[in-house]
Structures are given as C-alpha cells and as structure tokens.
C-alpha cells in the first residue's frame, strides 16, 4: 500500500512538472525548428491566425499614429490610411508562413511572395557559413539563448528577446489544452 502511494505521488509530481515546464519545452522546440530551418516543425508550434491578428493590430496602430497628425490638415489622409492597411495586409501575407516566421525570428526580412511550403535554401558553403547573415555557425547565437522567459499568467508565457540595438520583442505563447502555441509577436515598433 505504501509503495502504491509513492508511485502515485511520483506520477502526480511528474505530471505537474511537465505542465509547468511545457512552455519552456515549446520555446526550445521553436528555437530548434528555426535553427534547423524546419518549417514543418515550426508550423506545429505556431497559431498563424492569432499571430497575424496581433501583428496586424500593431502595424495598423503604428500607421494610424504616424498619419494622425496629418489627418486634420490633409483630406487624403483617409486614402493614405486605407492604402497603408492594404500594404500591412500584403506584408503579413508574406510573414504569416512557416518560412516567413522563421526569417522574422532570425531577424531577417522575408522576400515578398515566399510560398508557404517552400523550404529555405541551404547555405552555398556547405553549412559553415550562413549566407543570409554572413556569420559562421560558431558566430551565430541560438535563438532565445539570451532571452528572458516566464509566465505572465497561468495561460500566457512570454519570451523576451533583445536585439543588438537594445529593442525588445516579445514572443507570446498561450496554453491550448496541455500544449502551448506561439499566438502573438510583439514587435519593437518605436
């Protein structure tokens, strides 16, 4: 009877440990997928509709803020705002693919028209040099290696990455049952 209690206690502690550690595991899986340029593995960890909506709101807000001062004096400001909205939609169509998210997380700008299923091109130098950034494998940092990670709420986990210019981007993971998915990216738009 005593042995059964210990086994049950160990099972409960293991389950609680997994639930608590799950967002860190998801962040590692995202980082590994980006480092390995594995679009399929990354796609499993990203909720594209949620990420698209979060980025669209940020970018549209930024555009409206920029146009806000001219809005009263310029009758074409509304036209400019609608054109900017179409431009934001086009930009998001480019980013909201597994390849686009990979490149965004590596700090690259995806080229317009990247098909969703296309793999990233391999490096021309046999993997010893990253053709996109000009850095060797040894010089490149692993994604999220210097990131701050932690729970904001029981259902929200944030990975904060600081770039070379000191700007912070947040990668927001949300609980989906027992799994965690990337649901928002908060860009440093200032």
Beta strands, then each sheet from edge to edge (+ up, - down):
strand 1: 148-153
strand 2: 156-162
strand 3: 168-176
strand 4: 179-186
sheet 1: 1+ 2- 3+ 4-
end
